[in-house]
Amino acid sequence: MSERSHPELPDLPYAYDALAPSISEQVLTWHHDTHHQGYVNGLDAAEQTLAENRANGDFASSGAALRSVTHNGCGAYLHELFWTNMSPNGGGEPSGSLRERIEEDFGSYEGWKGEFEAAASAAGGWALLVYDSKAGQLRNVVVDKHDQGALWGAHPILALDVWEHSYYHDYGPARGDFVDAFFDVVDWDAVAEEYSSVVGTFE
């Protein structure tokens, strides 16, 4: 069996205070260094447990470890996308082929945004814009925790974390204000690049 590399916490692509006032330096520090690190550590621990169980032929704890892989793995992977979806130079609206696809699949940018905001309001974890490779279209998806509500064959291109640790320090219970602030820092160039990469694989 080949050696697998241990998951690592990626550096933020900007300074901890770069997204203020939309996201404060304190929240970004806690969120990245504590929460994201926790998902990376949880994934690593689960993978180690599974490897040990396979070697020992004792699978009593494997079911729980497998659940931990999806919970912590999705948490780690979605956070990586979340950080790169934002920039201190973000904001505005999408353009080019991504804008055209949004208008084709949702009727208008406004139609997409309203639905995405509804997903963010309903979610107990994440609101995602995904490319559904089976249907060949963009969809908004409501995800609870990190892995409940995911759509098989769908690839996230825009991720918004609405766990309370993402916003409560800055906005209290006003999640909608946080969602508004998120749109002030969305890096649409990065989202478009992710979209092009995913679509290029399937179309």
GROMACS elastic network, one bead per residue, 0.5 to 0.9 nm:
[ bonds ]
;  ai    aj funct       b0    kb
    1     4     6  0.89255   500
    5     8     6  0.88147   500
    6    40     6  0.89360   500
    6    43     6  0.89442   500
    6    44     6  0.62443   500
    6    47     6  0.88814   500
    7    40     6  0.60597   500
    7    41     6  0.77496   500
    7    43     6  0.74755   500
    7    44     6  0.62709   500
    7    76     6  0.89677   500
    8    37     6  0.81709   500
    8    40     6  0.64074   500
    8    41     6  0.82576   500
    8    44     6  0.88814   500
    9    32     6  0.85142   500
    9    33     6  0.83620   500
    9    36     6  0.72500   500
    9    37     6  0.59453   500
    9    40     6  0.64131   500
    9    41     6  0.88286   500
    9    76     6  0.82319   500
    9    80     6  0.87203   500
   10    13     6  0.86958   500
   10    80     6  0.73390   500
   11    14     6  0.84239   500
   11    32     6  0.86601   500
   12    15     6  0.70109   500
   12    16     6  0.76687   500
   12    32     6  0.77667   500
   12    80     6  0.87101   500
   12    83     6  0.66597   500
   12    84     6  0.80676   500
   13    83     6  0.72314   500
   13    84     6  0.68340   500
   13    87     6  0.82051   500
   14    17     6  0.82339   500
   14    18     6  0.62270   500
   14    19     6  0.84009   500
   14    83     6  0.89315   500
   14    87     6  0.74248   500
   14    88     6  0.78357   500
   15    18     6  0.50982   500
   15    19     6  0.81345   500
   15    25     6  0.85360   500
   16    19     6  0.73769   500
   16    20     6  0.86100   500
   16    24     6  0.80022   500
   16    25     6  0.50963   500
   16    26     6  0.79079   500
   16    27     6  0.88188   500
   16    28     6  0.59375   500
   16    29     6  0.62592   500
   17    20     6  0.56528   500
   17    21     6  0.84384   500
   17    23     6  0.80590   500
   17    24     6  0.63627   500
   17    26     6  0.80518   500
   17    28     6  0.76519   500
   17    29     6  0.87519   500
   18    21     6  0.85678   500
   18    23     6  0.84917   500
   18    24     6  0.84143   500
   18    25     6  0.75580   500
   18    87     6  0.77980   500
   18    88     6  0.55644   500
   19    22     6  0.57796   500
   19    23     6  0.53719   500
   19    24     6  0.67310   500
   19    25     6  0.75784   500
   19    28     6  0.84315   500
   19    86     6  0.81107   500
   19    87     6  0.69195   500
   19    88     6  0.52376   500
   19    89     6  0.88437   500
   19   185     6  0.69579   500
   20    25     6  0.65871   500
   20    88     6  0.81738   500
   21    24     6  0.56406   500
   21    25     6  0.85159   500
   21   170     6  0.88721   500
   21   181     6  0.83158   500
   22   170     6  0.85061   500
   22   178     6  0.73332   500
   22   180     6  0.87311   500
   22   182     6  0.65443   500
   22   183     6  0.89912   500
   22   184     6  0.71995   500
   22   185     6  0.73103   500
   23    26     6  0.83101   500
   23    27     6  0.65407   500
   23    28     6  0.66303   500
   23   166     6  0.83679   500
   23   167     6  0.75540   500
   23   170     6  0.71537   500
   23   178     6  0.82190   500
   23   181     6  0.78044   500
   23   182     6  0.80366   500
   24    27     6  0.53197   500
   24    28     6  0.62081   500
   24    29     6  0.85455   500
   24   169     6  0.86736   500
   24   170     6  0.68588   500
   25    28     6  0.51735   500
   25    29     6  0.60480   500
   25    30     6  0.86509   500
   26    29     6  0.51636   500
   26    30     6  0.62471   500
   26    31     6  0.84258   500
   26   169     6  0.84461   500
   26   170     6  0.89812   500
   27    30     6  0.51854   500
   27    31     6  0.57762   500
   27    32     6  0.83445   500
   27   165     6  0.76410   500
   27   166     6  0.68510   500
   27   167     6  0.73394   500
   27   168     6  0.87762   500
   27   169     6  0.68125   500
   27   170     6  0.74538   500
   28    31     6  0.50160   500
   28    32     6  0.58600   500
   28    33     6  0.80617   500
   28   166     6  0.80616   500
   29    32     6  0.54514   500
   29    33     6  0.56274   500
   29    34     6  0.75784   500
   30    33     6  0.54868   500
   30    34     6  0.52145   500
   30    35     6  0.66796   500
   30    36     6  0.87455   500
   30   165     6  0.82614   500
   31    34     6  0.57638   500
   31    35     6  0.50097   500
   31    36     6  0.62757   500
   31    37     6  0.85781   500
   31   165     6  0.68424   500
   31   166     6  0.66626   500
   32    35     6  0.58931   500
   32    37     6  0.66469   500
   32    79     6  0.83218   500
   32    83     6  0.88558   500
   33    36     6  0.62364   500
   33    37     6  0.55751   500
   33    38     6  0.82460   500
   34    37     6  0.52187   500
   34    38     6  0.59549   500
   34    39     6  0.88865   500
   35    39     6  0.65879   500
   35    40     6  0.88660   500
   35   165     6  0.83208   500
   36    39     6  0.52643   500
   36    40     6  0.64233   500
   36    41     6  0.87027   500
   36    75     6  0.72779   500
   36    76     6  0.60851   500
   36    79     6  0.66589   500
   36    80     6  0.86172   500
   37    40     6  0.50777   500
   37    41     6  0.61214   500
   37    42     6  0.84824   500
   37    76     6  0.79665   500
   38    41     6  0.50692   500
   38    42     6  0.59703   500
   38    43     6  0.85619   500
   38    72     6  0.80804   500
   38    76     6  0.85246   500
   39    43     6  0.60821   500
   39    44     6  0.85302   500
   39    71     6  0.80396   500
   39    73     6  0.68268   500
   39    74     6  0.83991   500
   39    75     6  0.58126   500
   39    76     6  0.53343   500
   40    43     6  0.52408   500
   40    44     6  0.62733   500
   40    45     6  0.87047   500
   40    72     6  0.67125   500
   40    73     6  0.72356   500
   40    75     6  0.80737   500
   40    76     6  0.56742   500
   40    77     6  0.89410   500
   41    44     6  0.50949   500
   41    45     6  0.61346   500
   41    46     6  0.85996   500
   41    72     6  0.81926   500
   42    45     6  0.51400   500
   42    46     6  0.61433   500
   42    47     6  0.86020   500
   42    68     6  0.69950   500
   42    69     6  0.76420   500
   42    71     6  0.86834   500
   42    72     6  0.56868   500
   42    73     6  0.80560   500
   43    46     6  0.51737   500
   43    47     6  0.61603   500
   43    48     6  0.86089   500
   43    65     6  0.89131   500
   43    68     6  0.67195   500
   43    69     6  0.53437   500
   43    70     6  0.81596   500
   43    71     6  0.81515   500
   43    72     6  0.51375   500
   43    73     6  0.55645   500
   43    76     6  0.80309   500
   44    47     6  0.51909   500
   44    48     6  0.62117   500
   44    49     6  0.86857   500
   44    69     6  0.83733   500
   44    72     6  0.88571   500
   44    73     6  0.89429   500
   45    48     6  0.51131   500
   45    49     6  0.62108   500
   45    50     6  0.87172   500
   45    65     6  0.83816   500
   45    68     6  0.87610   500
   45    69     6  0.88297   500
   46    49     6  0.50669   500
   46    50     6  0.62499   500
   46    51     6  0.86516   500
   46    62     6  0.86293   500
   46    64     6  0.85023   500
   46    66     6  0.70650   500
   46    67     6  0.86584   500
   46    68     6  0.60163   500
   46    69     6  0.58675   500
   46    72     6  0.86785   500
   47    50     6  0.51587   500
   47    51     6  0.61929   500
   47    52     6  0.86328   500
   47    65     6  0.74725   500
   47    66     6  0.83188   500
   47    68     6  0.88573   500
   47    69     6  0.70261   500
   48    51     6  0.51093   500
   48    52     6  0.61384   500
   48    53     6  0.85345   500
   49    52     6  0.51652   500
   49    53     6  0.60833   500
   49    54     6  0.86248   500
   49    61     6  0.78900   500
   49    62     6  0.73034   500
   49    65     6  0.66935   500
   50    53     6  0.50679   500
   50    54     6  0.61744   500
   50    55     6  0.86242   500
   50    59     6  0.80754   500
   50    61     6  0.82261   500
   50    62     6  0.59451   500
   50    65     6  0.65877   500
   50    66     6  0.76648   500
   51    54     6  0.52065   500
   51    55     6  0.62684   500
   51    56     6  0.86705   500
   52    55     6  0.50874   500
   52    56     6  0.60822   500
   52    57     6  0.83453   500
   52    58     6  0.84014   500
   53    56     6  0.50731   500
   53    57     6  0.56592   500
   53    58     6  0.50846   500
   53    59     6  0.54822   500
   53    60     6  0.81413   500
   53    61     6  0.77899   500
   53    62     6  0.69519   500
   54    57     6  0.51630   500
   54    58     6  0.68647   500
   54    59     6  0.71877   500
   54    62     6  0.89213   500
   55    58     6  0.80305   500
   56    59     6  0.82953   500
   58    61     6  0.79088   500
   58    62     6  0.82960   500
   59    63     6  0.76613   500
   60    63     6  0.72845   500
   60    64     6  0.87445   500
   61    64     6  0.57126   500
   61    65     6  0.63779   500
   61    66     6  0.88377   500
   62    66     6  0.59892   500
   62    67     6  0.86275   500
   63    66     6  0.51727   500
   63    67     6  0.64783   500
   63    68     6  0.87033   500
   64    67     6  0.51722   500
   64    68     6  0.62373   500
   64    69     6  0.87793   500
   65    69     6  0.62479   500
   65    70     6  0.89480   500
   66    69     6  0.50539   500
   66    70     6  0.67169   500
   66    71     6  0.87829   500
   67    70     6  0.54305   500
   67    71     6  0.62021   500
   67    72     6  0.84943   500
   68    71     6  0.50568   500
   68    72     6  0.57201   500
   68    73     6  0.76812   500
   69    72     6  0.54531   500
   69    73     6  0.52680   500
   69    74     6  0.79211   500
   70    73     6  0.50497   500
   70    74     6  0.56801   500
   70    75     6  0.81288   500
   70   146     6  0.79927   500
   70   147     6  0.64603   500
   71    74     6  0.55421   500
   71    75     6  0.61379   500
   71    76     6  0.87120   500
   71   145     6  0.76110   500
   71   146     6  0.57398   500
   71   147     6  0.58376   500
   71   148     6  0.87759   500
   72    76     6  0.60119   500
   72    77     6  0.85103   500
   72   146     6  0.76429   500
   72   147     6  0.88356   500
   73    76     6  0.51354   500
   73    77     6  0.60873   500
   73    78     6  0.84324   500
   73   146     6  0.84940   500
   73   147     6  0.88644   500
   74    77     6  0.51196   500
   74    78     6  0.58051   500
   74    79     6  0.82713   500
   74   146     6  0.55189   500
   74   147     6  0.61113   500
   75    78     6  0.54382   500
   75    79     6  0.61401   500
   75    80     6  0.87532   500
   75   145     6  0.82429   500
   75   146     6  0.53541   500
   75   147     6  0.79198   500
   76    79     6  0.53421   500
   76    80     6  0.64617   500
   77    80     6  0.52182   500
   77    81     6  0.66282   500
   77    82     6  0.87525   500
   78    81     6  0.51397   500
   78    82     6  0.60543   500
   78    83     6  0.87612   500
   78   126     6  0.87049   500
   78   146     6  0.78879   500
   78   156     6  0.81656   500
   78   159     6  0.66620   500
   78   160     6  0.87120   500
   78   161     6  0.83324   500
   79    83     6  0.61894   500
   79    84     6  0.86350   500
   79   159     6  0.79478   500
   79   160     6  0.88722   500
   79   161     6  0.77864   500
   80    83     6  0.55109   500
   80    84     6  0.65466   500
   80    85     6  0.87131   500
   81    84     6  0.52381   500
   81    85     6  0.59664   500
   81    86     6  0.89301   500
   81   156     6  0.81920   500
   81   157     6  0.75715   500
   81   158     6  0.71295   500
   81   159     6  0.63814   500
   82    85     6  0.50970   500
   82    86     6  0.68760   500
   82   158     6  0.71236   500
   82   159     6  0.51489   500
   82   160     6  0.62372   500
   82   161     6  0.71511   500
   83    86     6  0.56840   500
   83    87     6  0.81575   500
   83   159     6  0.88520   500
   84    87     6  0.73295   500
   84   186     6  0.89991   500
   84   187     6  0.76680   500
   84   190     6  0.68396   500
   84   191     6  0.83337   500
   85    90     6  0.89130   500
   85   157     6  0.83077   500
   85   158     6  0.63500   500
   85   159     6  0.71340   500
   85   160     6  0.86202   500
   85   185     6  0.83539   500
   85   186     6  0.58084   500
   85   187     6  0.53438   500
   85   188     6  0.73484   500
   85   189     6  0.86774   500
   85   190     6  0.60210   500
   85   191     6  0.60690   500
   86    89     6  0.83567   500
   86    90     6  0.64118   500
   86    91     6  0.86824   500
   86   182     6  0.80065   500
   86   183     6  0.88497   500
   86   184     6  0.89322   500
   86   185     6  0.53023   500
   86   188     6  0.81897   500
   86   190     6  0.80468   500
   86   191     6  0.89733   500
   87    91     6  0.82975   500
   87   185     6  0.54662   500
   87   186     6  0.63199   500
   87   187     6  0.53321   500
   87   190     6  0.89676   500
   88    91     6  0.85871   500
   88   184     6  0.87962   500
   88   185     6  0.59988   500
   88   186     6  0.85749   500
   88   187     6  0.82972   500
   89   184     6  0.88323   500
   89   185     6  0.67212   500
   89   186     6  0.83892   500
   89   187     6  0.72136   500
   90   183     6  0.80099   500
   90   184     6  0.62491   500
   90   188     6  0.69734   500
   90   189     6  0.86163   500
   91    94     6  0.89997   500
   91   182     6  0.83620   500
   91   183     6  0.57410   500
   91   186     6  0.51272   500
   91   187     6  0.64649   500
   91   188     6  0.74339   500
   92   183     6  0.76091   500
   92   184     6  0.70392   500
   92   185     6  0.84600   500
   92   186     6  0.78634   500
   92   187     6  0.86681   500
   92   188     6  0.79258   500
   93    99     6  0.81741   500
   93   109     6  0.83255   500
   93   183     6  0.86678   500
   93   186     6  0.86299   500
   93   188     6  0.69103   500
   94    97     6  0.88356   500
   94    98     6  0.65522   500
   94    99     6  0.52475   500
   94   100     6  0.89814   500
   94   102     6  0.89055   500
   94   109     6  0.84757   500
   94   187     6  0.88416   500
   94   188     6  0.54100   500
   94   189     6  0.76149   500
   94   191     6  0.84941   500
   94   192     6  0.76714   500
   95    98     6  0.61400   500
   95   100     6  0.74205   500
   95   188     6  0.79710   500
   95   189     6  0.85770   500
   95   192     6  0.83435   500
   96    99     6  0.54335   500
   96   100     6  0.63667   500
   96   101     6  0.87940   500
   96   192     6  0.83738   500
   97   101     6  0.60913   500
   97   102     6  0.85790   500
   97   192     6  0.78528   500
   97   196     6  0.84279   500
   98   101     6  0.50986   500
   98   102     6  0.61617   500
   98   103     6  0.86165   500
   98   188     6  0.89451   500
   98   191     6  0.83554   500
   98   192     6  0.57436   500
   98   195     6  0.70611   500
   98   196     6  0.80249   500
   99   102     6  0.51258   500
   99   103     6  0.62151   500
   99   104     6  0.85587   500
   99   108     6  0.87539   500
   99   109     6  0.72372   500
   99   192     6  0.86935   500
  100   103     6  0.51670   500
  100   104     6  0.60996   500
  100   105     6  0.86745   500
  100   108     6  0.88389   500
  100   109     6  0.89402   500
  101   105     6  0.60436   500
  101   106     6  0.82713   500
  101   137     6  0.81492   500
  101   138     6  0.76138   500
  102   105     6  0.52824   500
  102   106     6  0.56824   500
  102   107     6  0.73469   500
  102   108     6  0.66673   500
  102   109     6  0.61877   500
  102   111     6  0.89231   500
  102   112     6  0.68387   500
  102   138     6  0.71075   500
  103   106     6  0.53390   500
  103   109     6  0.56925   500
  103   110     6  0.87641   500
  103   111     6  0.82036   500
  103   112     6  0.78237   500
  104   107     6  0.56350   500
  104   108     6  0.72917   500
  104   137     6  0.89810   500
  105   108     6  0.80768   500
  105   112     6  0.84029   500
  105   137     6  0.64836   500
  105   138     6  0.62677   500
  105   139     6  0.78715   500
  106   109     6  0.71750   500
  106   110     6  0.85640   500
  106   111     6  0.58338   500
  106   112     6  0.53620   500
  106   115     6  0.88937   500
  106   138     6  0.82069   500
  106   139     6  0.83866   500
  107   110     6  0.82736   500
  107   111     6  0.61815   500
  107   112     6  0.75600   500
  108   111     6  0.50061   500
  108   112     6  0.63587   500
  108   113     6  0.86486   500
  109   112     6  0.50981   500
  109   113     6  0.60903   500
  109   114     6  0.85621   500
  110   113     6  0.50605   500
  110   114     6  0.60222   500
  110   115     6  0.84935   500
  111   114     6  0.53782   500
  111   115     6  0.63059   500
  111   116     6  0.86278   500
  112   115     6  0.52447   500
  112   116     6  0.60524   500
  112   117     6  0.86015   500
  112   139     6  0.89098   500
  112   140     6  0.80479   500
  113   117     6  0.60523   500
  113   118     6  0.85098   500
  114   117     6  0.51829   500
  114   118     6  0.62932   500
  114   119     6  0.87473   500
  115   119     6  0.62747   500
  115   120     6  0.87079   500
  115   140     6  0.72494   500
  116   120     6  0.62578   500
  116   121     6  0.86513   500
  116   127     6  0.68413   500
  116   128     6  0.76488   500
  116   129     6  0.75171   500
  116   140     6  0.60232   500
  116   141     6  0.80766   500
  116   142     6  0.88117   500
  117   121     6  0.62075   500
  117   122     6  0.86662   500
  117   127     6  0.80406   500
  117   176     6  0.80370   500
  117   179     6  0.71838   500
  117   180     6  0.87297   500
  118   121     6  0.50078   500
  118   122     6  0.61879   500
  118   123     6  0.85308   500
  118   127     6  0.87390   500
  118   142     6  0.89459   500
  119   122     6  0.51299   500
  119   123     6  0.58659   500
  119   126     6  0.81525   500
  119   127     6  0.54245   500
  119   128     6  0.79285   500
  119   140     6  0.70857   500
  119   141     6  0.66796   500
  119   142     6  0.52635   500
  119   143     6  0.84813   500
  120   123     6  0.53362   500
  120   124     6  0.83781   500
  120   125     6  0.84182   500
  120   126     6  0.66892   500
  120   128     6  0.83368   500
  120   142     6  0.71986   500
  120   160     6  0.74368   500
  120   161     6  0.83135   500
  120   162     6  0.66188   500
  120   175     6  0.85011   500
  120   176     6  0.82907   500
  120   179     6  0.74404   500
  121   124     6  0.84553   500
  121   127     6  0.83979   500
  121   162     6  0.82670   500
  121   175     6  0.73934   500
  121   176     6  0.72070   500
  121   179     6  0.87420   500
  122   127     6  0.84462   500
  122   142     6  0.69543   500
  122   143     6  0.88823   500
  122   144     6  0.89522   500
  123   126     6  0.57485   500
  123   127     6  0.62853   500
  123   141     6  0.88290   500
  123   142     6  0.52326   500
  123   143     6  0.57229   500
  123   144     6  0.56264   500
  123   145     6  0.83713   500
  123   162     6  0.71523   500
  123   163     6  0.85550   500
  124   127     6  0.88294   500
  124   142     6  0.80432   500
  124   143     6  0.66426   500
  124   145     6  0.58034   500
  124   146     6  0.87237   500
  124   162     6  0.70038   500
  124   163     6  0.65464   500
  125   142     6  0.80178   500
  125   143     6  0.57048   500
  125   146     6  0.60052   500
  125   147     6  0.87600   500
  125   148     6  0.88168   500
  125   160     6  0.86323   500
  125   161     6  0.61885   500
  125   162     6  0.53470   500
  125   164     6  0.85496   500
  126   141     6  0.82702   500
  126   142     6  0.63575   500
  126   143     6  0.50251   500
  126   144     6  0.64310   500
  126   145     6  0.72037   500
  126   146     6  0.69314   500
  126   159     6  0.68299   500
  126   160     6  0.55867   500
  126   162     6  0.54504   500
  126   163     6  0.71751   500
  127   140     6  0.71972   500
  127   141     6  0.59676   500
  127   142     6  0.51552   500
  127   143     6  0.62072   500
  127   144     6  0.88311   500
  127   158     6  0.83569   500
  127   159     6  0.61213   500
  127   160     6  0.52340   500
  127   161     6  0.67624   500
  127   162     6  0.73115   500
  128   139     6  0.81747   500
  128   140     6  0.56509   500
  128   141     6  0.51237   500
  128   142     6  0.66391   500
  128   143     6  0.74901   500
  128   156     6  0.61832   500
  128   157     6  0.75019   500
  128   158     6  0.56885   500
  128   160     6  0.63299   500
  128   161     6  0.87317   500
  129   138     6  0.68750   500
  129   139     6  0.57887   500
  129   141     6  0.63616   500
  129   155     6  0.84282   500
  129   156     6  0.57833   500
  129   157     6  0.58642   500
  129   158     6  0.50240   500
  129   159     6  0.66138   500
  129   160     6  0.88367   500
  130   137     6  0.84022   500
  130   138     6  0.55971   500
  130   139     6  0.53642   500
  130   140     6  0.62344   500
  130   141     6  0.71047   500
  130   151     6  0.89120   500
  130   154     6  0.57779   500
  130   155     6  0.50955   500
  130   157     6  0.54818   500
  130   158     6  0.69577   500
  130   159     6  0.86501   500
  130   195     6  0.87183   500
  131   134     6  0.88863   500
  131   135     6  0.86791   500
  131   136     6  0.71296   500
  131   137     6  0.57634   500
  131   139     6  0.63232   500
  131   140     6  0.88587   500
  131   153     6  0.83449   500
  131   154     6  0.53537   500
  131   155     6  0.51355   500
  131   156     6  0.63547   500
  131   157     6  0.70559   500
  131   195     6  0.75553   500
  131   198     6  0.74502   500
  131   199     6  0.75213   500
  132   135     6  0.55733   500
  132   136     6  0.55724   500
  132   137     6  0.53756   500
  132   138     6  0.58750   500
  132   139     6  0.66674   500
  132   151     6  0.78805   500
  132   152     6  0.81864   500
  132   153     6  0.59618   500
  132   155     6  0.64717   500
  132   156     6  0.87577   500
  133   137     6  0.69642   500
  133   138     6  0.86901   500
  133   152     6  0.89265   500
  133   153     6  0.55347   500
  133   154     6  0.58045   500
  133   155     6  0.75081   500
  133   198     6  0.87189   500
  133   199     6  0.80157   500
  133   202     6  0.64583   500
  133   203     6  0.84689   500
  134   137     6  0.81367   500
  134   152     6  0.85199   500
  134   153     6  0.60894   500
  134   154     6  0.76227   500
  135   138     6  0.85714   500
  135   153     6  0.89863   500
  136   199     6  0.86102   500
  136   202     6  0.82043   500
  136   203     6  0.79029   500
  138   154     6  0.87815   500
  139   154     6  0.85661   500
  141   149     6  0.73745   500
  141   150     6  0.72031   500
  141   151     6  0.78148   500
  142   148     6  0.85453   500
  142   149     6  0.62390   500
  142   150     6  0.77344   500
  143   146     6  0.63998   500
  143   147     6  0.65220   500
  143   148     6  0.54584   500
  143   150     6  0.61369   500
  144   147     6  0.66298   500
  144   149     6  0.63572   500
  144   150     6  0.87138   500
  145   148     6  0.62850   500
  145   149     6  0.89615   500
  145   163     6  0.78189   500
  146   149     6  0.85846   500
  146   150     6  0.84868   500
  147   150     6  0.59142   500
  150   154     6  0.77881   500
  151   154     6  0.55202   500
  151   155     6  0.85526   500
  152   155     6  0.85979   500
  155   195     6  0.89913   500
  155   198     6  0.71897   500
  156   159     6  0.67636   500
  156   194     6  0.85328   500
  156   195     6  0.85863   500
  156   198     6  0.89102   500
  157   190     6  0.89415   500
  157   191     6  0.58911   500
  157   192     6  0.80396   500
  157   193     6  0.87661   500
  157   194     6  0.55833   500
  157   195     6  0.57925   500
  157   198     6  0.81046   500
  158   186     6  0.89346   500
  158   191     6  0.61431   500
  158   194     6  0.83641   500
  158   195     6  0.88183   500
  160   179     6  0.81881   500
  160   182     6  0.79234   500
  161   164     6  0.86580   500
  161   165     6  0.89552   500
  161   166     6  0.64336   500
  161   167     6  0.89728   500
  162   165     6  0.79145   500
  162   166     6  0.60444   500
  162   167     6  0.73685   500
  162   175     6  0.75930   500
  162   178     6  0.86268   500
  162   179     6  0.82854   500
  163   166     6  0.56103   500
  163   167     6  0.76321   500
  163   168     6  0.87823   500
  164   167     6  0.56553   500
  164   168     6  0.53630   500
  164   169     6  0.84958   500
  164   172     6  0.86441   500
  164   173     6  0.83285   500
  164   175     6  0.83579   500
  165   168     6  0.59492   500
  165   169     6  0.74131   500
  166   169     6  0.79751   500
  166   170     6  0.85761   500
  166   178     6  0.86294   500
  167   170     6  0.54251   500
  167   171     6  0.56769   500
  167   172     6  0.69531   500
  167   173     6  0.83100   500
  167   174     6  0.84827   500
  167   175     6  0.70573   500
  167   178     6  0.62761   500
  168   171     6  0.51456   500
  168   173     6  0.62170   500
  168   174     6  0.79033   500
  168   175     6  0.78443   500
  168   178     6  0.88329   500
  169   172     6  0.59474   500
  170   178     6  0.81537   500
  171   174     6  0.55091   500
  171   175     6  0.69012   500
  171   176     6  0.89788   500
  171   177     6  0.69069   500
  171   178     6  0.64834   500
  172   175     6  0.75107   500
  173   176     6  0.86430   500
  174   177     6  0.55420   500
  174   178     6  0.69244   500
  175   178     6  0.51250   500
  175   179     6  0.63411   500
  175   180     6  0.87577   500
  176   180     6  0.62365   500
  176   181     6  0.86091   500
  177   180     6  0.50629   500
  177   181     6  0.62123   500
  177   182     6  0.86309   500
  178   182     6  0.61059   500
  178   183     6  0.88593   500
  179   183     6  0.66851   500
  180   183     6  0.54771   500
  180   184     6  0.70121   500
  181   184     6  0.51579   500
  181   185     6  0.71002   500
  182   185     6  0.54895   500
  182   186     6  0.62516   500
  183   186     6  0.51754   500
  183   187     6  0.87937   500
  184   187     6  0.89139   500
  185   188     6  0.89837   500
  186   189     6  0.88110   500
  186   190     6  0.86178   500
  186   191     6  0.82806   500
  187   190     6  0.54556   500
  187   191     6  0.64779   500
  187   192     6  0.87615   500
  188   192     6  0.59426   500
  188   193     6  0.84327   500
  189   192     6  0.50677   500
  189   193     6  0.61675   500
  189   194     6  0.86846   500
  190   193     6  0.50227   500
  190   194     6  0.62576   500
  190   195     6  0.85864   500
  191   194     6  0.50891   500
  191   195     6  0.61201   500
  191   196     6  0.86303   500
  192   196     6  0.60889   500
  192   197     6  0.85336   500
  193   196     6  0.51382   500
  193   197     6  0.61722   500
  193   198     6  0.86678   500
  194   197     6  0.51500   500
  194   198     6  0.62252   500
  194   199     6  0.85643   500
  195   198     6  0.52523   500
  195   199     6  0.59752   500
  195   200     6  0.82719   500
  196   199     6  0.52237   500
  196   200     6  0.57725   500
  196   201     6  0.85709   500
  197   200     6  0.52171   500
  197   201     6  0.65590   500
  198   201     6  0.53119   500
  198   202     6  0.68235   500
  198   203     6  0.87499   500
  199   202     6  0.52893   500
  199   203     6  0.56342   500
  200   203     6  0.56482   500
